[in-house]
Amino acid sequence: MITVVVNPAAGSAGDDAESVLAEHFRHARLPIRLVTCLSAADASAAAKAAVKERAEVVVAAGGDGTVSAVASALIGTDTPLGVLPRGTLNHFAKDAGIPMDLGRAVRNIAEGRSKAVDVGDVNGRHFLNNVSLGIYPDIVVERELLRRQGYRKWSAFGVAAARIVRNYRGLMLTITAQGTTRTTRTPFLLVGNNEYQQEGIHLGERKALDRGQLFAYFAPRMRGRELPRLFADAVLDRAQEGRKLESLAACELLADSHEGHRLRVAIDGEVLAMAAPLQLRIHPGALHVIVPQA
């Protein structure tokens, strides 16, 4: 039996998410048990229960937050993760090569292969995509405040970004990796589970999820208001000119703050307050994911 954990509020899922999913699985002749979850905690708990019940596959039907929550229960087990991209951006699904079309994604669960991919962790909290400090978590917090005031998601993000970027000075961080320590002020520190493309048309994508390394990205000496220009330069393959954007690769790294003992951290998009310093590590091949046949 396959357990499908559904977030009906994710992206384009809509009110009929469960019936649409059930129909696709019937067409693929796959027996399933649908579990609806509206929070990350509930999704993780449902996935843990499915592992105990020896589910053949546990499927996350939702966005990156749902996928991350379900995956957290499968890490270190032999139970594979299936993904049905139903969110807004679906970063993990895209990087894993999973079809964006729902029918094809269901067929992938029936016909695909299990592949071991890496998982990161920050102070013991797992992540599939990345961990972000600095300006992005602040924008997310402001965005959610605006959404509660009635703004739509992308409108809220645009207004929040404009407000935060204008006066953001950055974080003073000390980053230690591979025996080298660097102290710098930066508007952001993004630590990815494997390498992100830094420039060009594939900006923000990952070519591999199984190379066993963390990649840290930061912009020393840059202020928040300069970030739109940095983004434009990245699209035009100029982000690394003049060392505007720097990166380093490591299996482990430590990030410490000079501005308080607690940091606002976005982990796969979910914002939390975490105690500094932040210890980040990579766990090679810790999660099995059903991906398309080669």
N, C-alpha and C positions, 0 to 999 in steps of 0.2 A: 504493500500500500504506500502511496505517495501522500505526504502531508503538504498542503499548500497554505502558507500563511499569507493572508491578504490584508493589505491596508487600503480600504475602500476610499479613503480621502486622498490618496496619492495621485498627483498629476492629473492625467486624463481618465482615471479609473471610472469615476462617476458612480451613481447610485446602483447601477446594475452590474457592478464589477464581478460579484460572485456568480451570477447566472451566466455572464459572458465567458468567464473562465471555465465554468463547469461544462459548457457546451463545447469549447475547444478541446478539453480533455476527453469528453465523450467521443468526439470525432477522431481523436488519436488513439482511442481504445485504451486509455490509461485510467485505472481505478484511483480515486483520490479521496482525501478527507480535507474539506475546506475549513479553515479556522480564521475568523475575522478578528483583527487586532487594530486598535486605534492608537496604540502607544508603542514605543520602542521596547519598553519593559515587558509588555504583554506579548509582543512578537518574539522576544528572546525566550520568555517562559514557555510559549507554545512550541518553539523549536526544541528546547530542552526536553519537554515531555515527549515530543515525537522521537527523539533519539532514544529515550528510555523504552519507548514502545517498539523500537527496532524498525522505524520507517525506512523504506528502501531509499527514498530521496526526500529531502526537505526543501521545499520551493519557497522563495521569497517573491511575492507579487506586490511590487511597490517601487518606490524610489530608492535612492542610495541609503537613506536612513533606515528603511525597512530591511534592505539587503544586509547592511552592517549589523543590525540587531539580530537577525536570524543567523548570520554567519558566526556571531560571537558564541553561539551555543554549539556550533559544529567544529570549531577549531580543535585540532588534536584528536578528532574522532575519524572513523572510516566512513561516516555518513556524508554523502556528497550534497553540495548545495546546487539547487536549480534556481535560475533567475528568470523572472518574467518582468521586463522593464515597463513599469507603469508610472514612473515619476516624471519630473520635468526635464532633468538633465541626464540621468542614468549613466554617470561616469564609469562606474565599475563594469556594467554590462557592456558598454561600448569598448572599453579597453580589453575585455575578455573575449571580444569577438562574437558576443551573443546577439542574435537578430533583434532589431527593434520592433519588427512586426510581431504581434501577439501570437498569431497562428504558427509562424515559423519558430518562435521562441518555445512554444509548447512542443513542436516536433523535435526541436533540439533536445529537450528533456527525454524524449522517447528514443532518439537516434544518436545522440551525441556521445562523447567520451568523457571520462573523468580525468581531470588534470589537477596536479598539485600546484598551488600558487602560494606566494608568500603573504604573510600577515605582519603588520607592524604593531608595536604597542608603545604607549606612553604612560609611564608610571603604572603599568599593569592593565591599562585600558586598551583593548585591541582596536585597530583601524585597518580598513581595506584600501582607502584612497590616500588620505593625507591628514596631517595635523597642521593647523595654522594659528599663529600668534600675531598680535598687532592689529592692523586696521580691519581685516576681514571679520573677526569675531565682533568687533565694535559695530560694524555695519549691519551684521545679522541681528544684533540686539536692537539697534535702532529700527531696522526694518520691521521686526515683530511688534514693536510699540506702535508703529504707523499702521500696521495691518489691524491692530485692535481698534484703531481710530477709523477704520473703514476703507483704507487704501487696498487696492488689489496688489497681488504679490510683486509683480515686476515694477509697478509704479512705486510701491513702497521701497523696493530695493534702489531704484534710481534716486529717489529723494534722500534716502538714508546715505547713500554713497556720496552725494553732493554735499551733504551736511558734514559728514565725518572727514572726507578727503581735504576739505578746504583748510582746516586748522590742525590737522594731525601731525604731530612732531615725530612720532615714532617711539620705539622701545630701545632702551640701552640693554643689550644682551651680551652675555659671555657664552660663546659656543665652543665646546671642546669635542674634538673628534680625532681619532687616530694619533693621539699624543700631542696634538696641536691645539692651542687655545687662541681664540680670536674674540676681542671685545669691540663691539661696534654699535652704533645707533642705526636702526633700520625701521622702515614703516611696516615691515612684515618679515616673518620667518615662516616659510612653508616647508614642511618635511614630508616627502612623498614616499609611499611604498613602491619602490623602484623608480626609474627615471622618467621624468616628464619632459616632453619636447618644449624647449624654451623659446623657439622662434618659428616663424613661418605659418603656413596654412594649417599645420597640425599642432599648433600651440596648445599646450595643456593636455595632450594625449600621451598615453604610454604604449610603447611598442611591445613591452614584455612585463609580465607580472611574476616572473620566477627567476630573476637574476640575483636575488639574495642581498640586495643593498638598499639602504635608505639614501635619498638624495635631498639635501637641504638647499633651499634657495633664499637669498636675501639681497637687499639693495642698500649697501653701506652709504652713509652720508646723504641719503635722499630723503626729502620731505614728502608728506602725503600728497600735497598738491601737484607734485611732479609725476605721480603714478600714471595718470592718463597718457602722458607723453611716453613713459616707459612701455605701456601696453601697445601704443601705436608703433614704437620702435621694434617691439617683439614681433608684431605681425609682419613688419617689413624686414625682418632678419637683421635688426641693428641693436638688439637689446644688450649685447655683450660688448659693444663698442664703448671704450672709456671705462670699462668695468662697472657699468651701471647695474648689471645683474650678475651676482656671483653665485657659485654653487660648489658643493662638496659632496662626496660619496663616502659612506661608512656603514659598517654593520651596527654600530652603536654611536650615539652622540648624547651630549649633555647640554642643555640650554638653561642658563640661570639668568635671573632678572636682577637689575639694579634698582628696581622701582617697586619693591614690595614683595611679600612672601607668597602672594597668590596671584595667579595669572589667568586672564580670560583666554580660553583655548577652544578652538573649533575642531572637533574630531569627526571627520566625515560629515561635516556640516552642522553637527550638534554642538552648541556652545555650552561649556562647563567652566567652572572656576576650579583650578588645580593648584596645588602647593608647589612652589619652586624649591629646588631645581627640577626640571623635567628630564627624566631619563627615557630615551627613545631607543628601541631595539627592533631588529628584524628577525622574524621566525621563518626560515625558508621552508617552503612546502607544507605549511601547517594546515592548509585548508584545501579540500577537494571540491572542485567546481565542474559542473557539466558544461563543456564547451563543444562547439561544432567539430565534426570529424575534420581531419587535416584535408 
